[in-house]
């Protein structure tokens, strides 16, 4: 069995089809010799499946045309749940091993003081320090795409968690590499994968696999790691044929491009519009007769602003974002899976466009497309009923859904907005966009409020007013198209 050298907080598909697969490849090529021990934050089913299957599972590469490849992955050597004290103690016990890396694979909502993943990371690092001493070093990678995600993790641990000792604090500051990371691969939930794909995969896989992971083919650059201090001992940079990059320089421009030109294709680009319109799957919404040309216009406008604000030599922002639109049209994934944690996603993927000095030089059509896109997310976040902490709304076709963004600030401001007057809507939108803690929590100054861009605010208010007064997403978009024909 491989020695345990990596701990993973999180058991989701992106981990299995990205970092875990790359560790497997490194082991197979004799470039590394290390196994992963997984902690499942909630529930036990994945941890139990890992243990029953001795860590072995399959990654199925597919698109709507069929299966392209099936790889058996064997980098995981054990797992436990983090939902119980006994499970957490089993996870912490692994810190007695000489470790190279801790992976955190949870959504944006899990990266905050008091969240289970962060509590577990805090205790795991302290246990490792206690076992291995002040000379030990280790790296931490958060595989969710928050901007400067390594810095965010480090700052939370150092500034928001209780100080344990001066020696431990010094160790965190000097011996732990909190690496900024950018990861990219579409990994839909199993229930969204076409039945014929699942049946074909099961027919080719010998025996039972409860952890089959369905993913698109690897994109050109699936993983970029920032290792300025050369701390990383897992040699991800050796997998050059898969496009993995380990950089000794800041990856902030690449991360900005990823958030603004790839992630924004989903939010605010297409998924909320699709779900509100009764379209369940991302690929169908992105290929829709009316939504498709709008999405391409929107992202071309994004690309012009991003390339002006954050140029990367030799890279085309237009090609980068349009390639991702093509990718999401090829893989069946569901809108509902993506529509969560909207406040953080809008801040990370849209606020910079609102604040950009190049916004005002963009076309009138882009400004309308962009404001409409933002307004559809606000419409999605507008509660129809609230019962305790259960916030629910209703789609354009009358289907009820739960609003799952844990930050209720926007939802509370928009409560009761259905049927509201133009003046009422304008006041609510101003309240949302002037709240700097939503849009610049690290630097909540008036200059960082989205309300500084009054052109944007007025456009959003206009479209949002229509959306909460009987017009559907499709009807409002058709009116935008007519106005700019």
Secondary structure, DSSP 8 states (H G I E B T S, - for coil): ---EEEEEE---HHHHTTHHHHHHHHHHTTS---EEEEEESS-SHHHHHHHHTTT-EEEEEEETTEEEEEEEE--EEEEEESSSHHHHHHHHHGGGS---EEEE---GGGSSTTSHHHHHHHHHHHHHHHHH-TT--EEEEE-S--TTHHHHHHHHHHHTS----HHHHHHHHHHEEEE-EEE------GGGS-HHHHHHHHHHS-S--TT-EEE----TT-EEEE-TT----S-GGG-GGGT-EEESS--HHHHHHIIIIIIHIIIIIIHHHHHHTT--BHHHHHT-TTHHHHHHHHHHHHHHHHHHHS--TT--HHHHHHHHHHHHHHS--BHHHH-S-HHHHHHHHTHHHHH-TTGGGS-HHHHHHHHHHHHHHHHHTS-SEEETTEEEEE-TTS-EEE---S--HHHHHHTT-TT--HHHHHHHHHHHHH-HHHH-TTS--GGG-GGG-HHHHHHHHHHHHHHTTT--HHHHHHHHHHHT-
